């Protein structure tokens, strides 16, 4: 049987280092309170917690309170709920709503005595509380599931697997099935993909994306000629990757957009100033032939702009518009197609003025141009 870590402070620091290396961040705002075993039952009664509880997380002050020495609670409450509330949009909203409610409660009950019934009556009629209550119910499964997966992950990484297995074996069949689905996903696509699938922030670097791609594609990456990272690289934006390969499948989900083009098609796109690869100039190489990567960047800067390349972008704009019309209103594919239609049109306009677009800022400028608002944008 594994023993508890001899020094909890060093152990917590060790896990934070693990997260820092994997994700690019660790816990920064969450505090930890450990209550002695001899005082835990009194605490549970006082706080009206489940008698079987060994920990609780308080989003309003971002504090994890656990029974001293309970490793799974440390994983679940502190690292699970703590990281979720710090580094996911839904977790941050939960904290924000809790703090707003706390502030309104302080104003309402400042300098006056009140009972639990008074507090509950206030909350039932309070707009923030009702918004918080609704939000909690909508996100509870994701919130708890991430914390349970954290128990599994850290148990595996730090040789405490047996502790998670004892808890897992005590669960009901339907609970096991939900947890199994996440564990299977992490085993098939890797740890990074699992964190991102839960909506956690993405500190996007070429090195981290390379790990992500290897986890997702495995041996299929061997024949990749080029892979580069482009886009905004903001923590909650898609990770945008362009790959030149003859046989790799594309990936398009809520947080990862991998575009794959064959070598000949990529060459044509560069020659035609295709809007999909204009960001090549400001992109970062993930893997592949560095010399070829730099050669294509120079080509985009130095090659002449032709009427053929202008016409190519206009035709692509029309093609994307027709593609978008095949999908329902407000669907992801329709929005995607219409956006591409507009950017191809903006790129054609810029090329017609002998301008080369290398950034999203320039593309936005031409997308909002008066010329685009003219009939079809072709004048």
VOVEX-513005 format. One record per residue (C-alpha): x negated, y, z; residue in one letter; residue number from 0. Coordinates in pm, 1 decimal, m for minus. Each point is the difference from the previous one (the first is absolute). Example, Ala and Ser with C-alpha at 12.3 -4.5 7.8 and 13.67 -1.06 7.14 Angstrom:
<torbas>
((m1230.0 m450.0 780.0) A 0);
((m137.0 344.0 m66.0) S 1);
</torbas>
This chain:
<torbas>
((0.0 0.0 0.0) X 0);
((m125.6 349.1 m83.4) X 1);
((m69.4 239.1 284.7) X 2);
((112.0 361.2 25.1) X 3);
((m255.0 253.1 m125.5) X 4);
((m237.5 86.6 287.5) X 5);
((18.1 376.9 m54.9) X 6);
((329.4 141.0 m130.4) X 7);
((m149.2 341.4 m86.6) X 8);
((m272.1 m155.3 m216.4) X 9);
((249.2 m242.6 m152.9) X 10);
((237.3 283.2 m97.6) X 11);
((m293.8 190.9 m147.0) X 12);
((m97.7 m310.8 m196.8) X 13);
((349.8 m30.3 m149.7) X 14);
((6.1 369.4 m85.5) X 15);
((m331.6 m44.8 m183.4) X 16);
((155.6 m291.7 m188.3) X 17);
((291.7 219.5 m110.2) X 18);
((m233.4 285.1 m89.3) X 19);
((m200.1 m227.6 m230.2) X 20);
((307.0 m160.3 m154.8) X 21);
((240.4 294.5 m28.6) X 22);
((m215.1 309.6 42.8) X 23);
((172.6 93.8 326.7) X 24);
((72.1 m132.3 347.9) X 25);
((222.5 106.1 286.7) X 26);
((m37.0 368.8 78.8) X 27);
((310.0 121.7 186.8) X 28);
((128.2 m306.3 186.6) X 29);
((m79.0 m36.0 370.9) X 30);
((m1.6 m322.7 199.4) X 31);
((126.6 m60.1 351.5) X 32);
((m68.7 m339.1 160.4) X 33);
((201.7 m97.1 307.3) X 34);
((m130.8 m256.6 246.5) X 35);
((162.7 m341.9 m1.9) X 36);
((111.9 47.0 362.2) X 37);
((182.9 323.9 m91.8) X 38);
((150.3 m106.5 m330.2) X 39);
((330.9 m142.0 127.2) X 40);
((66.6 321.5 190.6) X 41);
((m72.2 201.4 m315.9) X 42);
((235.0 m217.1 m208.8) X 43);
((285.3 46.8 248.0) X 44);
((m62.1 373.1 28.9) X 45);
((1.4 51.1 m378.9) X 46);
((291.0 m242.7 m54.0) X 47);
((m204.8 m213.4 m238.8) X 48);
((56.7 m361.6 m98.5) X 49);
((m127.7 m213.3 293.7) X 50);
((m208.6 m201.0 m248.0) X 51);
((m162.1 309.9 m145.5) X 52);
((m377.3 38.7 23.7) X 53);
((m24.8 341.8 m164.8) X 54);
((177.3 301.0 m145.3) X 55);
((m88.4 277.4 m243.0) X 56);
((132.9 353.2 52.2) X 57);
((4.3 191.2 m331.9) X 58);
((87.9 333.9 162.7) X 59);
((m338.5 19.7 170.3) X 60);
((m174.1 m265.8 m210.7) X 61);
((m91.5 m215.2 297.3) X 62);
((m27.2 m377.4 17.3) X 63);
((66.4 m142.1 347.8) X 64);
((m101.8 m363.0 46.3) X 65);
((m42.2 m255.5 274.5) X 66);
((m367.9 m3.1 86.1) X 67);
((m188.7 m281.3 m170.7) X 68);
((275.7 m90.3 m247.5) X 69);
((m184.9 m12.5 m327.9) X 70);
((297.6 m50.9 m230.8) X 71);
((169.9 307.0 149.4) X 72);
((m316.4 199.3 m62.5) X 73);
((12.4 m112.5 m364.5) X 74);
((376.9 50.1 m33.4) X 75);
((66.2 324.1 186.7) X 76);
((m326.2 190.6 m25.0) X 77);
((m142.1 m102.9 m335.9) X 78);
((328.5 m102.2 m165.8) X 79);
((250.2 268.3 96.8) X 80);
((m276.6 254.3 57.6) X 81);
((m151.4 m29.2 m347.3) X 82);
((343.4 m14.7 m164.1) X 83);
((108.7 322.6 172.5) X 84);
((m324.0 176.0 m88.6) X 85);
((m52.7 m114.7 m357.5) X 86);
((339.4 m69.2 m161.1) X 87);
((256.4 258.4 m110.0) X 88);
((285.3 m180.0 175.0) X 89);
((m207.9 m32.2 318.5) X 90);
((m86.1 369.3 m9.1) X 91);
((365.8 90.2 m47.1) X 92);
((91.1 m217.2 299.2) X 93);
((m252.8 188.0 216.8) X 94);
((119.1 335.5 m133.0) X 95);
((367.0 m78.2 78.2) X 96);
((m87.9 m128.2 347.5) X 97);
((m194.5 317.8 77.6) X 98);
((283.5 219.5 m127.0) X 99);
((244.1 m187.2 220.6) X 100);
((m230.4 30.7 300.3) X 101);
((m24.3 374.2 m53.3) X 102);
((380.1 37.2 m19.0) X 103);
((41.6 m209.4 315.3) X 104);
((m247.5 219.7 183.6) X 105);
((193.0 310.3 m101.8) X 106);
((334.3 m153.4 101.2) X 107);
((m107.4 m136.5 338.0) X 108);
((m271.6 246.5 100.1) X 109);
((14.6 92.5 370.8) X 110);
((315.0 m202.2 67.0) X 111);
((77.2 m338.5 147.1) X 112);
((154.0 m257.1 m231.1) X 113);
((94.9 m365.4 m3.1) X 114);
((m57.9 m270.3 m259.2) X 115);
((365.4 35.0 m95.2) X 116);
((m53.0 373.5 m60.4) X 117);
((m293.7 m79.4 m225.3) X 118);
((196.4 m260.1 m193.9) X 119);
((295.4 235.2 m45.7) X 120);
((m232.8 268.5 m133.0) X 121);
((m161.9 m241.4 m241.5) X 122);
((328.0 m130.1 m138.8) X 123);
((88.5 349.9 m116.6) X 124);
((m349.0 104.9 m103.5) X 125);
((m74.7 22.7 m374.1) X 126);
((m370.9 m88.5 35.8) X 127);
((74.0 m303.4 218.0) X 128);
((252.4 m134.6 m250.8) X 129);
((m244.4 53.7 m285.9) X 130);
((m270.3 m175.3 203.4) X 131);
((230.6 m287.4 92.8) X 132);
((97.3 m53.2 m364.9) X 133);
((m361.7 23.0 m115.1) X 134);
((m117.9 m250.9 262.1) X 135);
((261.5 m253.1 m105.0) X 136);
((m92.9 36.7 m367.8) X 137);
((m372.2 m47.6 64.3) X 138);
((m3.1 m236.4 298.4) X 139);
((m78.8 m314.6 m199.1) X 140);
((m296.5 160.1 m177.0) X 141);
((m120.3 159.4 324.9) X 142);
((4.1 m325.8 196.6) X 143);
((m116.8 m222.4 m284.2) X 144);
((m312.7 208.3 m49.8) X 145);
((m82.7 m30.7 371.0) X 146);
((45.7 m378.8 m8.4) X 147);
((m218.6 m26.3 m311.6) X 148);
((m261.1 207.3 186.6) X 149);
((m2.5 m268.1 271.6) X 150);
((m64.5 m261.7 m267.2) X 151);
((m266.3 207.0 m179.3) X 152);
((m202.0 95.4 308.4) X 153);
((37.4 m347.9 145.8) X 154);
((m155.8 m140.8 m318.1) X 155);
((m272.5 262.9 m23.9) X 156);
((m110.6 m10.4 363.8) X 157);
((35.8 m370.9 74.1) X 158);
((320.1 10.9 205.5) X 159);
((208.6 m194.1 m248.0) X 160);
((128.3 m244.1 263.5) X 161);
((175.9 277.2 192.0) X 162);
((204.0 102.3 m303.0) X 163);
((78.2 m362.5 m83.9) X 164);
((148.0 m60.1 348.0) X 165);
((229.2 300.6 m44.2) X 166);
((85.5 m99.0 m358.4) X 167);
((98.7 m353.4 105.9) X 168);
((248.5 142.5 251.1) X 169);
((189.9 198.7 m265.9) X 170);
((326.5 m90.8 m171.2) X 171);
((m6.0 m142.1 m353.3) X 172);
((129.2 318.6 m168.8) X 173);
((m259.4 211.1 185.3) X 174);
((m276.4 m233.7 m115.4) X 175);
((118.4 23.3 m361.0) X 176);
((m21.1 380.6 m0.2) X 177);
((m347.6 m5.5 155.3) X 178);
((m110.0 m275.4 m239.3) X 179);
((95.6 216.2 m298.9) X 180);
((m238.2 275.0 115.7) X 181);
((m279.0 m241.8 88.4) X 182);
((32.3 m169.5 m340.3) X 183);
((m10.3 339.0 m172.1) X 184);
((m318.5 94.4 188.1) X 185);
((m162.3 m332.7 m86.2) X 186);
((89.5 35.1 m369.4) X 187);
((m79.9 368.9 m48.1) X 188);
((m228.8 94.8 286.9) X 189);
((7.2 216.6 310.1) X 190);
((m17.5 337.4 m175.2) X 191);
((296.5 m81.5 m222.2) X 192);
((199.7 m102.3 308.5) X 193);
((m74.5 325.8 184.0) X 194);
((96.0 199.8 m308.1) X 195);
((313.7 m207.2 m53.9) X 196);
((108.6 101.3 349.8) X 197);
((m35.5 362.7 m108.9) X 198);
((m319.9 90.7 183.7) X 199);
((m221.4 280.5 m126.5) X 200);
((m246.2 m81.1 m276.0) X 201);
((m345.7 153.7 29.5) X 202);
((m84.2 m64.4 m361.3) X 203);
((m365.4 m52.0 m94.1) X 204);
((m150.5 m202.2 m286.9) X 205);
((m152.0 m242.2 251.5) X 206);
((329.6 m60.4 177.7) X 207);
((193.3 m38.0 m326.6) X 208);
((m258.2 m249.9 m122.8) X 209);
((69.9 m215.2 307.7) X 210);
((374.0 39.0 m61.4) X 211);
((m27.8 m105.9 m365.6) X 212);
((m216.2 m300.6 89.4) X 213);
((257.9 m109.3 257.5) X 214);
((283.4 33.0 m251.6) X 215);
((m162.3 m128.1 m320.6) X 216);
((m277.5 m226.7 127.0) X 217);
((m202.0 m170.7 m273.7) X 218);
((195.4 178.3 m274.4) X 219);
((m208.9 312.8 61.1) X 220);
((m311.5 m167.5 m141.3) X 221);
((79.7 105.0 m356.5) X 222);
((88.1 362.4 76.8) X 223);
((m201.3 234.7 m221.1) X 224);
((94.3 312.5 189.4) X 225);
((211.3 101.8 300.2) X 226);
((31.3 356.6 120.1) X 227);
((196.8 187.7 262.7) X 228);
((193.9 313.1 m86.9) X 229);
((305.1 192.7 126.7) X 230);
((40.6 216.3 309.6) X 231);
((m134.0 m257.9 250.9) X 232);
((227.6 147.0 265.9) X 233);
((72.2 m227.6 301.1) X 234);
((362.8 m67.0 m95.4) X 235);
((m28.0 18.8 m379.7) X 236);
((m35.4 m296.7 m234.6) X 237);
((m346.2 m143.8 m46.7) X 238);
((m57.3 53.8 m373.4) X 239);
((m242.6 m237.8 m169.5) X 240);
((m84.4 m34.3 m368.9) X 241);
((m158.6 m328.7 m112.2) X 242);
((m145.2 m100.8 m335.1) X 243);
((43.6 m376.5 m34.3) X 244);
((116.9 m249.0 m260.0) X 245);
((215.4 m217.3 227.6) X 246);
((67.6 160.9 339.3) X 247);
((370.1 55.8 91.7) X 248);
((122.1 344.7 103.2) X 249);
((130.9 79.1 348.3) X 250);
((263.6 259.5 75.4) X 251);
((149.9 26.3 347.2) X 252);
((94.1 278.3 240.5) X 253);
((m363.0 69.4 95.9) X 254);
((m220.2 m147.9 m275.2) X 255);
((0.3 74.1 m372.5) X 256);
((m254.0 m202.4 m195.8) X 257);
((3.2 74.9 m372.8) X 258);
((m182.9 m252.8 m217.3) X 259);
((m99.4 55.8 m361.7) X 260);
((m195.9 m217.5 m240.2) X 261);
((m335.0 131.5 m119.2) X 262);
((115.9 105.8 m349.2) X 263);
((308.3 174.0 138.7) X 264);
((m210.5 188.2 253.7) X 265);
((m236.1 118.2 m273.8) X 266);
((297.0 133.6 m196.3) X 267);
((142.1 173.7 308.3) X 268);
((m327.8 181.8 58.4) X 269);
((m22.6 101.6 m365.4) X 270);
((361.6 128.0 3.1) X 271);
((m29.9 182.7 335.6) X 272);
((277.0 m220.2 135.8) X 273);
((143.6 169.1 309.4) X 274);
((m47.9 m321.6 200.0) X 275);
((m377.5 28.4 m14.8) X 276);
((m55.0 377.1 3.2) X 277);
((m65.7 m40.8 372.6) X 278);
((m301.8 m212.8 m89.5) X 279);
((m220.6 309.3 34.7) X 280);
((82.1 40.0 370.5) X 281);
((38.2 m369.5 78.0) X 282);
((m229.1 m225.6 202.8) X 283);
((m149.6 m327.2 m120.0) X 284);
((115.9 m303.8 197.1) X 285);
((m175.6 m271.5 m197.4) X 286);
((m129.4 m75.6 m346.5) X 287);
((m253.3 144.2 m242.7) X 288);
((m114.2 337.5 139.1) X 289);
((m165.1 104.5 m325.9) X 290);
((316.1 m74.3 m196.9) X 291);
((205.1 192.6 257.3) X 292);
((m220.1 308.8 m32.8) X 293);
((m6.8 m32.3 m380.6) X 294);
((381.6 18.0 m13.0) X 295);
((1.8 302.7 231.1) X 296);
((m240.2 182.5 m230.7) X 297);
((204.8 m100.0 m304.0) X 298);
((311.2 165.9 145.1) X 299);
((m196.2 321.1 53.8) X 300);
((m184.8 15.7 m330.8) X 301);
((213.4 m166.6 m269.1) X 302);
((200.1 233.6 m228.5) X 303);
((373.9 50.1 46.5) X 304);
((184.4 m116.8 m311.7) X 305);
((353.1 39.1 m136.1) X 306);
((23.9 m375.9 22.5) X 307);
((m58.9 7.9 377.0) X 308);
((263.8 273.5 40.7) X 309);
((252.5 m198.5 m201.0) X 310);
((m87.7 m314.3 198.7) X 311);
((91.4 170.3 331.2) X 312);
((323.9 138.4 m147.6) X 313);
((100.7 m346.7 m116.5) X 314);
((m85.3 m146.2 340.1) X 315);
((219.3 263.6 163.1) X 316);
((295.9 m103.0 m215.3) X 317);
((m72.8 m366.9 62.6) X 318);
((3.5 48.8 378.1) X 319);
((325.5 197.1 m18.6) X 320);
((169.8 m285.9 m187.3) X 321);
((m144.5 m248.5 250.2) X 322);
((146.1 200.5 290.7) X 323);
((350.0 1.3 m150.7) X 324);
((17.8 m379.7 39.8) X 325);
((8.9 27.0 381.0) X 326);
((259.5 123.3 253.6) X 327);
((3.1 358.0 126.5) X 328);
((m251.5 64.4 280.7) X 329);
((m159.7 m343.4 m43.2) X 330);
((m378.2 m21.8 44.8) X 331);
((m57.6 m99.7 m364.0) X 332);
((218.8 276.7 m138.6) X 333);
((m173.2 266.8 207.9) X 334);
((m338.2 m147.6 m92.6) X 335);
((85.3 5.1 m372.1) X 336);
((134.5 356.7 2.0) X 337);
((m305.1 124.1 188.9) X 338);
((m230.3 m164.4 m251.2) X 339);
((203.1 146.7 m285.8) X 340);
((m50.0 346.8 142.5) X 341);
((m373.2 m45.0 65.6) X 342);
((m65.0 m134.8 m350.6) X 343);
((181.8 304.1 m136.7) X 344);
((m201.6 234.1 224.3) X 345);
((m321.6 m168.1 m111.1) X 346);
((93.0 44.0 m367.2) X 347);
((68.7 368.4 62.3) X 348);
((m337.7 47.1 169.1) X 349);
((m183.6 m181.6 m279.7) X 350);
((178.6 216.5 m255.9) X 351);
((m149.0 302.2 177.4) X 352);
((m342.8 m168.5 m8.7) X 353);
((14.0 m66.2 376.3) X 354);
((m99.3 m326.0 166.4) X 355);
((188.9 m107.9 309.8) X 356);
((m214.3 m160.0 268.3) X 357);
((205.0 59.0 314.8) X 358);
((352.3 m27.3 135.0) X 359);
((m2.4 376.0 61.1) X 360);
((m59.5 72.1 m370.8) X 361);
((261.6 m255.4 m98.8) X 362);
((253.9 162.5 230.5) X 363);
((m77.0 341.1 m150.5) X 364);
((75.8 m119.4 m352.2) X 365);
((300.5 m205.4 120.0) X 366);
((159.5 322.4 121.2) X 367);
((m85.0 192.4 m314.6) X 368);
((274.0 186.8 m184.8) X 369);
((m99.2 m182.2 m318.8) X 370);
((117.6 m328.7 147.2) X 371);
((341.1 149.9 68.5) X 372);
((41.2 72.2 m369.5) X 373);
((180.6 m240.3 m229.0) X 374);
((m165.0 m335.2 62.9) X 375);
((m322.9 176.7 86.6) X 376);
((m121.7 m44.8 m359.3) X 377);
((m13.1 364.7 m109.0) X 378);
</torbas>
